[in-house]
Amino acid sequence: MNECVLVTGGTGFVARWCIVSLLEGGYHVRATLRDLAKADAVRRSIAAVSDATDRLSFARADLTGDDGWAEAMEGCTYVLHVASPLGGIPGGGRDAYVTPAREGTLRVLSAAVDAGVRRVVMTSAAATTRPPLDSGLASDETRWADPDDPQFDNYRVSKILAERAAWKFMEGKATEFATVLPGAVFGPVLSSENLGSVKIIGDLAGGRPRFLPRLGFWVVDVRDLADLHVTAMTAPEAAGERFLAAGDFQWMEEIAATLRLGLGVDGRKVPTRRLPTALVRLLAPLSADLKPLAPLLGRKFALSSDKARRLLGFAPRSVNATILDCARSLIAAGGR
């Protein structure tokens, strides 16, 4: 197979597993990096699970600038746009998150269209489909979250607005487009950097927080998520579609119980006691970690990945296997 796929943000947790899935599928892969000095480290991490890194190359490109994107797209048949800026400027407000995410997405899409790429698959977020929390409605791919809904922090607002801008930009373009909307992404790590939601598992294994808030997550394994991106890249049914990607819902108490039972001596620090929700609500404004999660305390909102299962054969693995594989890899990497 001579087709080349560009993967944006090659140092990322999801991006590395997308690279693995593509290499194992026989593709040539070009990954973008802001700093090519990281190329060797990324290649070594991929080589730990794939012996096909001879088909992996790198290009320097940054979502915040135009330089390098045209060159990165040269000869590519497909693009997996996985990267998204995570940070805002402290005190910079919503625009500090939204502007780089939206402009970076449009920069990638514009370069892909100009290069004649066949299809772009973009990683968005399940939150982009979430209705108001008290509406009684379920998340599905036909729904668009309201970015002004107070349940969303600035990062999730940036995902909503970046995906909206992407769909608007791609209207009428010859390049096909699809988006994948994952829940909380766990699973084995290939590096100790850019861990995102995996930090939740590492913290629990390390005994943090001491008491468990009543928070829950729709979990997706990073390996299943990567495979879904690759399927959405070529399946005729995926063109012009959004796909929610999640397996089972898990409360933090359930995740903690899985870790204590499955990790043996390595699970001895996992917290066991729940923190009363009323107390969490009181403390949330004082905690940078808890504040954006406060609206979700005690809530299990409805969400279904039936569309991805039906059209693309998405079959997520056991959530317990995902959690334990994640924790064991973090322990092995010293990342808890």
N, C-alpha and C positions, 0 to 999 in steps of 0.2 A: 504494500500500500504506500503510495507516494503523497497522499494528501497531508497537508500541514495544517495544524490547528494552533491558533494563538490563544494563550491563556494569560489573562491580565493578573498582575499581583502575585508573581510566582513564589513569594515568601510566605503567603498566607496558608492557614490551616486547610481550608477547603480547596484552594488552588492546587496545593501539593498533591492532594488525593485525586483531583481532576487530572493532573499530569500523569499520575500512576495509571488511572483508568484508561486514558488515551494511549499511553505507551503499550499497555497490555493488549489494547485493541488493535495495535499495529500502526498507529498514526505516528507521524513526525510531529513534534511539539516544539513550539517556540514560546517561552515564557517571558513576560516583561518584568523588569526589575527597575526600581529607582536608582539602585547602585549595583553595578556589575561586579563589584568586589564581593557580593554575596552569592555569586553564581556557583562557586565551588561548593559552598556549604549546602545550597539547595540541591545540587546534583548528588552530593553524598547522602543526603537524607532520602532522596528518591531511590538511590541505588540500594538502600537497605531493604526495599520491598519489590524492586523491579530490576531485572538485568538488561533492560533495553534503553539505558540512558545514552547510548550512542546516537539515539534519535531525538535527543533533547538539546535544544540550543536556547540562547538567551538574547534579549534585545533590551536596550536601555530606553525606558519611556516612563513618564510620570504623569499621573492623572491631572496634576495642576499646571501642566504646560503642554504646548503643541509639539515640541521637539521630539522626534523619534517615532511618532505613531505611524506615519506613512511608511517609513522603512520597516517597522515591525510587522505591518500588514502584508508586505510584499510576498506573493506566492502562497498566501494562506487561503484555504477553502472555507474554513469556519473560524469563528471566534467564540470563546467562552469568556464573557466579561464577568469575572468573579470579584475583582478588587473593588473596594469602596473605602474612602477615607474614614477612619474611625474617630479621629480626634477633632474637636473644635479648639478654638483659641480660648483659654480660660477667661470667662467673663464675656466672651464674644457673642453669646446668645445663639438663637436658632440659625441665623444666617451663617455662622461660623461652621456649622455642620452641613447645612443644605447647599450652600453655594459650591463647595468643592465636590460634593457627591453628584449634584446635577450637572455641573459643567464638565466634570471628569467623564461622566457617562456619555454626554453628548459629544465630547471629544473623541471617545472610542468609536461611537456609532458613526460619526461623520467620516472618520478614517476608514472604517470598514466598508461603508457604502462607496466611498471614492475608489477603494481598491477592488470593488466587485466581489466582495466576500459573499458566499452563497447564503449563509445563515449565521446570525449571532444569537447566542443563548446568554441571557443576563441573570445573575443571581440577585434576587430581591429579598423579600422577607415575608413570612406569614402574616406579620402585623399589618401589612399593606391591605389585607382583606378583612381586618377585624372591625366589626360594627361597634356602636356605642355599647358599653358594658352592661347596661340595664335594659337593652332593647329586646332581649330574648332571641335575637337573630344569630344564625350560625355564620362562621367564616366560610366563604366559598370564592371561587375564582371570578365570579361575576361582580363581586362587591369591591368597592374602593373605600378604604378607611379615610376618615376626615382628618387632615393634618392639624386642624385646630381643636380636635378632641383632647381634653386635658389628660387622658390616659396615656398619651404618647410623649416620651422624652424626645430630646432634640435629635438623637441618632435615628430613632424610628421615623420621625418626621422626615428626615433626610432620605430615608429609603422610600417612603411614600411618594415624595415629590420627585425624586430621581426616576422612579419607575414611570410615573405619570408622564414626565418629560420625554422619556425614552419612547413610549408608545406613540406619543404625539409626533415626535420627530420621524419615526419609522413609517408613518402613514404614507402609502403610495410609493414606497421605495422598492426597488427590485430585490434588494437583500431581504431575506426572510428574517423574522424575529420571534423569539419566545422567551418567557421568563420562568424561573423556578423560584418558589417562595418557601424556603425552609423554616421549620420551627427552630428550637434550640439544638444546635449542632454539637453532638458529642462523638466520641469514638477515639481510636488510637491516634496519638500525635506522632508526627515525623520530625518535629522540632519543638524546642521549648519557647519559641517566639511566636507572636501573633496568635495567641491561643483563643481569644474571644470568649465564647460561652463555656469553653472547656475549663476555664478558671473556676467555675462553680464546683466541678468534680474535684479538682486539685485542692481547693479550700476545704471541702468536706473531708477528704482523706487526711488532711492535715489538722483537722479539729476546729475548723472555722466555718461559720460562726459557732460560738459555744452553744447557742440555742437556735432551734430551727424555726424560721418564720413559716407561716402557712402559705407558701408559694408553690406553684406548679408550672410544668412546662410540657408542651408537645415536643417530643424528642425525635430527632432523626439522626441516624448514624452517618458519619461523614463519608464512609465508603459507599453506602447506598445513595447518598446525595450526589456524589461524584458520578456514579454510574447513571443516575437519572439525567444529569447534565449531558452526558455523552449520548444517551438515547434520544433526548430532546433535540440534539444537534442534527440528527439525521432522519428521524421518523417523520414521514410525510404528515402524519396526524398532528404533529407538534407545532407546525408553522402557524404563527399568529395566535398562539395560545399561552395562557398562564397555567402553572401547575403548582398546587400546594404540595409540600413534601414533609410529611411527618408520620411517625409511627404511633406509639402510645403516649397517653398523658401520664405524667408522674408528678406526685407531690414530692417536695424535698424530703419529707419523712420517709417516703418509699425509696427514694434514691439512697438515702443514708442507710436504710435497712439492708438494701442490696449490697452496699459497700461493706458494712459490718459483717454480713454473712459470708460474702464472697472473697474478701481480702485476707481473712484469717488474722494473723498477728499484725499485718499492715493496716488493718481496719480498726485497731484498738482506739485510735483518737477520734473516730467519727462521732459527732455529737448525737445524742439520743433524746434530748428534751426539747419540747416545742416551746417557742416564745409566744405568749398570748398575743393575738392579733391586735387587740386594743393597745397594748404596749408598743408593738411595732409601729402602729400608726402614729403614736405619740413621738417615737424616736426618729421616724423616717425623715422629717425635715432636717435633722441634724447629721444625717449620714449620706454621703455622696453615692454610696452603693445602694442604699435602701430607697432613697427618695424617688427615683424613676420607677421603682417597682411597687410603690405603695398602692396605686389604683388596682393592682392585680391581686392584692392580698385576699386569700380565701376564695378566689374565683376559679372555676373551671369552665372556660368558654368552649362552645362547640366548634369543632373543626374537622374537616374530612379530606383525605387524600384520594377519594374514590376516583376522581378524574385521572390522576396519574396512574393509579392501579389499572384502570380500565383501558386507557389509551396507550400507555407506555409500559405496562407490565411491572410497575413499581411494586416491590415486595419487601418492605422493610424487615430487617432481622429483629430478633428479640431485644427489647429495650434493656433487659438485664445484662445481656451479652455486651451491648454497646457501652453501658456504664462501667462494667468491670474491665473491658478492654481499654477503655479510656483511662481509668484509674491506674491500671497496671503499667500502661505505657508512660504515664506521668511519673510514677514511682521509679521506673527504670531510668527515666531521663532526669531524675532529680527535680522534677517540676511541681512538687506539691508543697 
